[in-house]
Every structure is written in C-alpha cells, then in structure tokens.
Amino acid sequence: MDINFHYYTIKVLAISAGFKEDEAQRIASFSQFVDDYRTARPFFIDSVPSYAEHLVRTRFSKSFFFPVTTGFTTVIDMAMLLLPEHQRWIATPFHFIPKKSLSELGLLIADDSDNRCKLRVVPAKLNDGSLISQMLETARENLVTKKEERHICLMRIGMLLHIFADTYAHQRFSGFQGWENNSITTNVTRNTDGLNMTSSYHPELFAHLAPIGHANIGTVADISNVSFKIRQRATQLDTQRTALYERNNTQEFLNASYEIICYLRSCLAKESVNYENNKNDNEWASLSILIEKGLNFDPNGRTIQKNYWSNIFENINFDYSRNKLRITTQPLGIRITDEMRRFAERHNIDSLIHRARSDDYFRYNVIANEIRQKVVGAKKEVPEVYLT
C-alpha cells in the first residue's frame, strides 16, 4: 500500500473510531512514516536518552547511533534489497511480515524446496494468533492500562497498523528473494471505469527483476484503485507460473479497513467492535462507501491527493509531511563539536545527522527495533550488516 491507505485511510479510520484530531494525526503519520524512514547510515553522537542506549555502538573511538531503517523508496534502496540482510531486517519485519517469527519458521529462508511458500504473507485478522495481531494486542493493552505514555503508544499503534495493512496488499509474497515471489502481471484494470492499464505497469520488464517481495509485478499490489491478475509459481519447478491469482485492491483494502477500525475502537474501549452484529452496522456501511471513494484516488491523475480526500471528508484535516513530525527538532541537549563535524566530513557521514534529535526520533527507532526483533526472533540489537 502507499500513502493513500497508510496515511489518508488510516486518518479517516482513527477519527471515525473516536480518536481526537491530534491523536488520529499521530497514528496516521507514523503509519505512513514507516515507508518514509530510510535513514540507514549510523552517525556519531555524544549522548542519547537512556532508553535508546542499546542502539549505540563504539566505532573509531566514537559513539555511533545505529538507526533502525524501516523504508525503501529510491532506486538505490531497492538495489540494496538484493542483500539478504536487508531482506531480513527491513523488508520482512516492516512490509512482508509472516504469520510466525523467522526463528519459528526455521530454515525455510535458506531452503529452496516447496516449503518456502510458508514465508508468504497472509492477510491478518484481529485475534487470529498471527504475530502482527499479537503485537497489536500488546500495543492496545499498553494504551488502555497506561503502561506507557500515551504518545508512545499511539506511535507504536501507527507503526504496527502499517505492517498489518501490508498483509493485505502484500499477500502471497515474502520479503525474501525466492521462487515463491516469481510472478508476472497479465491484466490490470482501473476499478472506476474498467480501463485496461496493463501496459503502463510494464509486466514483461518487471517479471525479469529479482523475485523479492512483489518486485515482479511492480507497484500493482499497492495501488488502491485497480484490480489485477497475475501468474505465479505454484512450486519451485513451476517455471510456467501456472498458479493464477486475481484481486480487487479496492475491496481488499476495504477488508483491511474494517479490521483496523474494529481494532481502533477497541483501543478506546468502545462497547462493541463487531459492526456486523449491532447498531454500528449502518455506520460502517455508510463510512465504507466514503472510504471506497478515497481508495479510488487515481495516482496517475492530476487531482491533488489532499484536496481529493478533503472533498470527501470535509471535517477532517489532512496534512502529512515527514518533515512535520518533529523528528529532527526539539533538542535533547546533544552537543555537536567541530571535531565531530570534521570527522563526519572525512567519513562521508550524512550532514543531516548534526541536527539535534527529538524524543520522537529515538522513540521511533527503539519501537522499530522492538518490532524487528519480534519478527526476526533475535536478540541482537544491531544487525551485523550495519557493523561491517
């Protein structure tokens, strides 16, 4: 999914569930930020909050903070996903989460047998025992019981909802390079008018890329206003891709929306989250019609996305910008010396890191690290790929 769901749809669902404007904005913003946070290089720093010290390592006699990268948006980012370490530590935990942790799945990652299909993403539901569902339950408990400060809980919920939503868009694919992802697009149509858009997604070109995630079908899996058909390998030896799969993304994303609004209502201890069996049935029916209009936003059109959603939901303020999350403001007393600046220049370290970091910045990395460890099933704070 892209920002059309991760921010705009989530903002609508949070407001509709009963969250206040600022809280809904926080949930939706950090849902989208999972895609946007692509900082990878460690940077030196003379102090960090105590809760983030486990992400600091000493290199070259300096203390370095190791960011927990969650997104990949540029061509260079995509190329980096060819590294198995990045498939394990970035793609899988935050975008292609399996039903169980990688440690529970054992040797499947290195196995070329038909068992690799168990690595594929499956659409999650509340209380279904899946790993992402369990993490959402814990996040809700922390919010309701006030185990953590509320703003931290809302950040975690937003991040986890991104991962949860991606189980619908990325179903039938895994975050690793393997035969289970080998696919080719055969048809793409726009849901609003049935326009055939297959050629614009360059199926033959993408089919020759390394089979990592849904790379072989490009962005088809993430676009909310299309339906598509693809052929996939049914087994490792199925070079003809005989497994047929088709999906209406708009409907599938509405299914995800239903699960998410039920979850968000439960976070506020609403009397019921089962829209199908109580008076809220009509409420969801009305809301889903409006959300469907939002999901039919055409990313290839000229309509400005913010205006498009604002015309549908006139009482909701949409205003996402990664730079407005105050990730690099609100100084914590971090002092950057001239010596540190010179060191950064010599070692080609991103100059942006010299800005004082905010509490949100460190909280985000700490939560991302917790998620990463849960999915990977490892206790290692800093992956080896970042220490070499």
C-alpha positions as CSV (number, residue, x, y, z in Angstrom):
1,M,0.0,0.0,0.0
2,D,1.0,3.6,-0.4
3,I,0.2,6.9,1.3
4,N,-3.4,6.7,0.0
5,F,-4.0,4.0,2.6
6,H,-1.2,4.3,5.1
7,Y,-2.0,8.0,5.9
8,Y,-5.3,9.1,4.4
9,T,-7.4,6.0,5.1
10,I,-5.8,5.4,8.5
11,K,-6.6,9.1,9.4
12,V,-10.2,8.6,8.5
13,L,-10.4,5.3,10.4
14,A,-8.9,6.8,13.5
15,I,-11.2,9.8,13.5
16,S,-14.2,7.6,12.8
17,A,-13.2,5.3,15.7
18,G,-13.3,8.2,18.1
19,F,-9.7,9.4,18.4
20,K,-9.2,13.1,18.8
21,E,-7.7,15.0,15.8
22,D,-4.2,15.2,17.2
23,E,-4.1,11.6,18.2
24,A,-5.5,10.4,14.9
25,Q,-2.9,12.5,13.1
26,R,-0.2,10.9,15.2
27,I,-1.4,7.4,14.4
28,A,-1.8,8.0,10.7
29,S,1.5,10.0,10.4
30,F,3.6,7.2,11.9
31,S,1.8,4.6,9.9
32,Q,3.0,6.4,6.7
33,F,6.4,7.2,8.2
34,V,7.3,3.5,8.2
35,D,7.6,3.9,4.4
36,D,9.4,7.2,4.5
37,Y,12.1,6.5,7.1
38,R,15.0,5.3,5.0
39,T,17.9,6.6,7.1
40,A,20.5,3.8,7.2
41,R,23.9,5.1,8.0
42,P,25.0,5.3,11.6
43,F,26.0,8.6,13.0
44,F,28.1,9.7,15.9
45,I,26.6,11.5,18.9
46,D,27.7,12.4,22.4
47,S,24.5,11.5,24.2
48,V,21.3,9.6,23.8
49,P,18.3,9.0,26.1
50,S,18.9,6.1,28.4
51,Y,16.0,4.1,26.7
52,A,17.9,4.2,23.4
53,E,21.4,3.4,24.6
54,H,21.2,-0.2,23.3
55,L,21.3,1.2,19.8
56,V,24.7,2.8,20.3
57,R,28.0,1.2,19.4
58,T,31.5,2.4,19.7
59,R,33.4,2.7,16.4
60,F,36.6,4.6,15.7
61,S,36.7,5.6,19.4
62,K,33.4,7.4,18.8
63,S,29.9,6.6,19.9
64,F,27.6,5.9,17.0
65,F,23.8,5.6,16.9
66,F,22.5,3.0,14.6
67,P,19.1,3.9,13.0
68,V,16.5,1.2,12.5
69,T,15.7,1.6,8.9
70,T,12.1,0.8,8.0
71,G,11.5,2.1,4.5
72,F,12.9,1.9,1.0
73,T,11.7,4.4,-1.6
74,T,14.6,5.2,-4.0
75,V,16.2,3.1,-6.7
76,I,19.3,2.8,-4.5
77,D,17.1,1.5,-1.7
78,M,15.6,-1.1,-4.0
79,A,19.0,-2.2,-5.1
80,M,20.1,-2.6,-1.5
81,L,17.3,-5.1,-1.0
82,L,19.4,-7.6,-3.1
83,L,21.3,-8.1,0.1
84,P,19.8,-10.9,2.2
85,E,20.5,-8.9,5.4
86,H,18.2,-6.1,4.2
87,Q,15.5,-8.6,3.2
88,R,15.7,-10.0,6.7
89,W,16.0,-6.8,8.7
90,I,13.9,-4.3,6.7
91,A,11.6,-5.8,4.1
92,T,10.3,-8.7,6.1
93,P,9.7,-7.1,9.5
94,F,8.0,-3.9,8.3
95,H,6.4,-4.8,5.0
96,F,6.2,-8.6,4.5
97,I,5.6,-10.0,7.9
98,P,4.9,-13.7,8.0
99,K,2.4,-15.3,10.4
100,K,5.2,-16.5,12.7
101,S,8.6,-15.2,13.6
102,L,11.5,-16.1,11.4
103,S,13.0,-18.1,14.2
104,E,9.8,-20.2,14.4
105,L,9.9,-20.7,10.6
106,G,13.4,-22.2,11.0
107,L,15.4,-23.0,7.9
108,L,12.8,-22.1,5.3
109,I,14.6,-19.0,4.3
110,A,17.6,-20.9,3.1
111,D,15.6,-23.8,1.8
112,D,14.8,-23.9,-1.9
113,S,12.0,-26.5,-1.5
114,D,8.3,-26.0,-1.9
115,N,8.2,-25.2,1.9
116,R,9.2,-21.6,1.1
117,C,5.6,-20.8,0.3
118,K,5.1,-20.7,4.1
119,L,7.1,-17.5,4.1
120,R,4.4,-15.8,2.1
121,V,2.3,-13.0,3.7
122,V,-1.3,-13.9,4.7
123,P,-3.9,-11.3,5.4
124,A,-4.2,-10.8,9.2
125,K,-7.3,-10.5,11.3
126,L,-7.8,-9.4,14.9
127,N,-7.2,-12.2,17.4
128,D,-6.1,-14.7,14.7
129,G,-2.9,-15.7,16.6
130,S,-0.7,-14.2,13.9
131,L,2.4,-12.3,15.0
132,I,1.2,-8.9,13.9
133,S,-2.1,-9.5,15.6
134,Q,-0.3,-10.4,18.9
135,M,1.8,-7.2,18.7
136,L,-1.3,-5.1,18.1
137,E,-3.0,-6.7,21.1
138,T,0.0,-5.8,23.3
139,A,0.0,-2.2,22.0
140,R,-3.7,-1.9,22.8
141,E,-3.1,-3.2,26.3
142,N,-0.2,-0.7,26.9
143,L,-2.6,2.1,25.8
144,V,-5.6,1.0,27.9
145,T,-3.6,0.2,31.0
146,K,-1.4,3.3,30.6
147,K,1.7,1.1,30.8
148,E,3.4,3.6,28.6
149,E,2.9,7.3,27.9
150,R,0.0,7.8,25.5
151,H,2.0,9.5,22.8
152,I,4.4,6.5,22.7
153,C,1.5,4.1,22.5
154,L,0.0,6.0,19.6
155,M,3.3,6.0,17.7
156,R,3.6,2.2,18.2
157,I,0.0,1.6,17.1
158,G,0.5,3.7,13.9
159,M,3.7,1.7,13.0
160,L,2.0,-1.6,13.6
161,L,-1.1,-0.7,11.6
162,H,1.2,-0.1,8.6
163,I,2.6,-3.6,8.9
164,F,-0.9,-5.0,9.5
165,A,-2.3,-3.2,6.4
166,D,0.5,-4.5,4.3
167,T,-0.5,-8.1,4.9
168,Y,-3.5,-7.4,2.7
169,A,-1.5,-5.6,-0.1
170,H,1.5,-8.0,0.0
171,Q,-0.3,-11.3,0.5
172,R,1.2,-14.2,-1.5
173,F,4.6,-12.6,-1.4
174,S,7.5,-12.9,1.0
175,G,10.2,-10.3,1.9
176,F,13.0,-12.6,0.7
177,Q,14.4,-13.5,-2.7
178,G,12.9,-16.8,-3.7
179,W,10.8,-18.7,-6.2
180,E,7.7,-18.0,-4.1
181,N,7.7,-14.4,-5.4
182,N,8.3,-15.3,-9.1
183,S,5.3,-13.7,-10.9
184,I,4.1,-11.9,-14.0
185,T,1.2,-9.5,-14.4
186,T,-1.3,-10.5,-17.0
187,N,-4.0,-7.8,-16.5
188,V,-4.6,-4.5,-14.6
189,T,-7.8,-2.6,-14.8
190,R,-8.9,0.6,-13.2
191,N,-11.9,-0.1,-11.0
192,T,-13.8,3.1,-11.6
193,D,-14.2,2.7,-15.4
194,G,-12.7,-0.7,-16.3
195,L,-9.9,0.9,-18.3
196,N,-7.1,-1.6,-19.2
197,M,-3.9,-0.2,-17.7
198,T,-1.7,-3.3,-18.1
199,S,0.9,-1.8,-20.4
200,S,1.6,1.1,-18.0
201,Y,2.8,-1.4,-15.4
202,H,5.4,-2.9,-17.8
203,P,4.8,-6.5,-16.9
204,E,7.5,-8.1,-19.1
205,L,10.1,-5.7,-17.7
206,F,9.3,-6.3,-14.0
207,A,9.0,-10.0,-14.5
208,H,12.7,-10.2,-15.1
209,L,13.7,-8.5,-11.9
210,A,15.0,-10.4,-8.9
211,P,11.9,-12.1,-7.2
212,I,12.0,-10.1,-3.9
213,G,8.6,-9.2,-2.4
214,H,6.3,-8.1,-5.2
215,A,9.1,-6.7,-7.4
216,N,8.0,-8.9,-10.3
217,I,4.6,-7.1,-10.6
218,G,5.9,-3.6,-9.7
219,T,3.5,-1.4,-7.7
220,V,0.4,-3.2,-8.8
221,A,-0.1,-4.8,-5.4
222,D,-0.1,-1.3,-3.7
223,I,-2.4,0.8,-5.9
224,S,-5.8,1.1,-4.3
225,N,-7.9,1.8,-7.3
226,V,-7.1,-1.2,-9.5
227,S,-7.9,-4.9,-10.0
228,F,-5.2,-7.2,-11.3
229,K,-4.5,-10.7,-12.5
230,I,-1.1,-12.4,-12.2
231,R,0.5,-15.8,-12.7
232,Q,2.8,-17.2,-10.0
233,R,4.9,-20.3,-9.5
234,A,2.9,-22.9,-7.7
235,T,6.1,-24.8,-6.8
236,Q,9.8,-24.3,-7.2
237,L,9.9,-26.2,-10.5
238,D,6.8,-24.4,-12.0
239,T,8.7,-22.3,-14.5
240,Q,5.5,-21.7,-16.4
241,R,3.9,-19.9,-13.5
242,T,0.7,-21.9,-13.5
243,A,-0.8,-20.5,-10.3
244,L,-3.4,-17.9,-11.1
245,Y,-4.3,-15.1,-8.7
246,E,-6.6,-12.1,-9.1
247,R,-7.7,-9.4,-6.8
248,N,-9.7,-6.2,-6.5
249,N,-7.4,-4.0,-4.4
250,T,-10.2,-1.6,-3.5
251,Q,-12.3,-4.3,-2.0
252,E,-9.3,-6.0,-0.3
253,F,-8.2,-2.7,1.2
254,L,-11.8,-2.1,2.5
255,N,-11.5,-5.5,4.2
256,A,-8.3,-4.2,5.9
257,S,-10.1,-1.0,6.8
258,Y,-12.9,-2.9,8.6
259,E,-10.4,-4.9,10.7
260,I,-8.5,-1.7,11.5
261,I,-11.5,0.4,12.6
262,C,-12.6,-2.5,14.8
263,Y,-9.2,-2.5,16.4
264,L,-9.1,1.3,16.9
265,R,-12.5,1.2,18.5
266,S,-11.3,-1.5,20.9
267,C,-8.3,0.8,21.8
268,L,-10.9,3.3,23.1
269,A,-12.8,0.6,25.0
270,K,-15.9,1.1,22.8
271,E,-18.9,-1.0,23.8
272,S,-18.5,-3.2,20.7
273,V,-16.2,-3.6,17.7
274,N,-18.4,-6.0,15.8
275,Y,-20.1,-3.8,13.2
276,E,-21.9,-6.8,11.6
277,N,-24.0,-7.7,14.6
278,N,-25.1,-4.5,16.2
279,K,-26.3,-1.0,15.6
280,N,-22.9,0.1,14.1
281,D,-23.7,-2.0,11.0
282,N,-25.3,1.0,9.2
283,E,-22.5,3.3,10.4
284,W,-19.8,1.1,8.8
285,A,-21.9,0.7,5.6
286,S,-22.1,4.5,5.2
287,L,-18.4,5.0,6.1
288,S,-17.2,2.3,3.8
289,I,-18.8,4.0,0.8
290,L,-16.9,7.1,1.5
291,I,-13.6,5.3,2.1
292,E,-14.1,3.4,-1.1
293,K,-14.3,6.8,-2.9
294,G,-11.0,7.7,-1.3
295,L,-9.4,4.4,-2.3
296,N,-10.4,5.2,-5.9
297,F,-8.0,8.1,-6.0
298,D,-6.1,7.8,-9.3
299,P,-2.3,8.3,-8.6
300,N,-1.9,8.9,-12.4
301,G,-4.4,11.7,-12.5
302,R,-4.0,15.4,-11.9
303,T,-6.1,15.6,-8.7
304,I,-4.1,16.7,-5.7
305,Q,-4.4,13.9,-3.2
306,K,-5.0,16.1,-0.1
307,N,-7.8,18.0,-1.9
308,Y,-9.3,14.8,-3.2
309,W,-9.7,13.4,0.3
310,S,-10.7,16.7,1.8
311,N,-13.6,16.9,-0.6
312,I,-14.9,13.5,0.6
313,F,-14.3,14.1,4.3
314,E,-14.8,17.9,4.8
315,N,-14.4,17.8,8.6
316,I,-11.1,16.0,8.6
317,N,-7.8,17.9,8.3
318,F,-5.3,16.0,6.1
319,D,-1.8,17.3,6.4
320,Y,1.1,14.8,6.2
321,S,4.7,15.7,5.8
322,R,7.6,13.7,7.2
323,N,9.3,17.0,8.0
324,K,6.4,18.0,10.2
325,L,6.8,15.0,12.5
326,R,9.4,17.0,14.5
327,I,11.8,14.1,14.2
328,T,14.8,16.3,13.9
329,T,13.7,19.2,16.2
330,Q,13.1,19.6,19.9
331,P,16.8,19.4,21.1
332,L,17.7,17.0,23.8
333,G,20.9,18.7,24.7
334,I,23.0,16.9,22.2
335,R,26.2,18.9,21.5
336,I,27.9,18.6,18.1
337,T,31.5,19.7,18.3
338,D,33.8,21.0,15.5
339,E,35.8,17.8,15.8
340,M,32.7,15.7,15.2
341,R,31.8,17.7,12.1
342,R,35.3,17.2,10.7
343,F,35.1,13.5,11.5
344,A,31.8,13.3,9.6
345,E,33.2,15.0,6.6
346,R,36.2,12.7,6.4
347,H,34.0,9.6,6.7
348,N,31.2,10.9,4.4
349,I,28.5,10.8,7.1
350,D,25.2,12.5,6.3
351,S,25.3,16.1,7.4
352,L,21.7,16.0,8.4
353,I,22.6,14.0,11.5
354,H,24.2,17.0,13.1
355,R,20.7,18.4,13.9
356,A,19.6,17.8,17.4
357,R,17.4,14.8,17.6
358,S,14.0,14.7,19.2
359,D,12.4,12.3,21.7
360,D,10.2,11.1,18.9
361,Y,13.2,10.3,16.8
362,F,14.7,8.0,19.4
363,R,11.3,6.5,20.4
364,Y,10.7,5.6,16.7
365,N,14.0,3.8,16.4
366,V,13.5,2.0,19.7
367,I,10.0,0.8,18.7
368,A,11.2,-0.2,15.3
369,N,13.9,-2.2,16.9
370,E,11.4,-4.0,19.1
371,I,9.3,-4.9,16.1
372,R,12.3,-6.1,14.2
373,Q,13.4,-8.4,17.0
374,K,10.0,-9.8,17.4
375,V,9.7,-10.7,13.7
376,V,13.3,-11.9,13.2
377,G,13.3,-13.6,16.6
378,A,16.7,-12.4,17.5
379,K,18.1,-10.5,20.5
380,K,20.8,-8.8,18.5
381,E,20.3,-5.1,18.8
382,V,22.3,-4.0,15.8
383,P,22.4,-6.3,12.8
384,E,25.8,-7.4,11.6
385,V,25.2,-5.7,8.2
386,Y,25.5,-2.4,9.9
387,L,28.6,-3.2,11.9
388,T,30.8,-4.1,8.9
